[in-house]
Structures are given as structure tokens and as C-alpha cells.
Amino acid sequence: MFEKLKDAYVKARYSKHYRISEEELIWLGARVEELGSAVHEVCSERLAELEAAVRR
């Protein structure tokens, strides 16, 4: 499925023949949401650490 996501990023922009099923799109969308949440959490924690270090 990750390969499908990579293909979508490149091929969907340049080929009118690229296809993805609704099921695949829903699955990938959910994974992207999870990834976004994880990245937000990690970045928020790191920013809090940096802000605490500046205050010391």
C-alpha cells in the first residue's frame, strides 16, 4: 500500500490513466491521518523540551 501511495504522489499528477480504488483511497487516507497525528505529537513534545531548555 505504501507503494500505491508513492505512485499516487507521482503518477496521479502526470498521468490521466492512473487509477486508485475507493477502498485503497480510504485505507491510505486513514494511514495519512495517523501519520499526521503522530508527527504532531512528536513535534509538540520536542518544542516543549526546547522551550523548557530556553527558560533554564
For each residue, the residues with C-beta under 8 A, 3 or more apart:
1: 4 5 24 27 28 31
2: 5 6
3: 6 7
4: 1 7 8 20 24 28
5: 1 2 8 9 28 31 32
6: 2 3 9 10
7: 3 4 10 11 12 18
8: 4 5 11 12 18 20 28
9: 5 6 12 13
10: 6 7 13 14
11: 7 8 14 15 18
12: 7 8 9 15 18 20
13: 9 10
14: 10 11
15: 11 12 18
16:
17:
18: 7 8 11 12 15
19:
20: 4 8 12 24 25 28
21: 24 25
22: 25 26
23: 26 27
24: 1 4 20 21 27 28
25: 20 21 22 28 29
26: 22 23 29 30
27: 1 23 24 30 31
28: 1 4 5 8 20 24 25 31 32
29: 25 26 32 33
30: 26 27 33 34
31: 1 5 27 28 34 35
32: 5 28 29 35 36
33: 29 30 36 37
34: 30 31 37 38
35: 31 32 38 39
36: 32 33 39 40
37: 33 34 40 41
38: 34 35 41 42
39: 35 36 42 43
40: 36 37 43 44
41: 37 38 44 45
42: 38 39 45 46
43: 39 40 46 47
44: 40 41 47 48
45: 41 42 48 49
46: 42 43 49 50
47: 43 44 50 51
48: 44 45 51 52
49: 45 46 52 53
50: 46 47 53 54
51: 47 48 54 55
52: 48 49 55 56
53: 49 50 56
54: 50 51
55: 51 52
56: 52 53
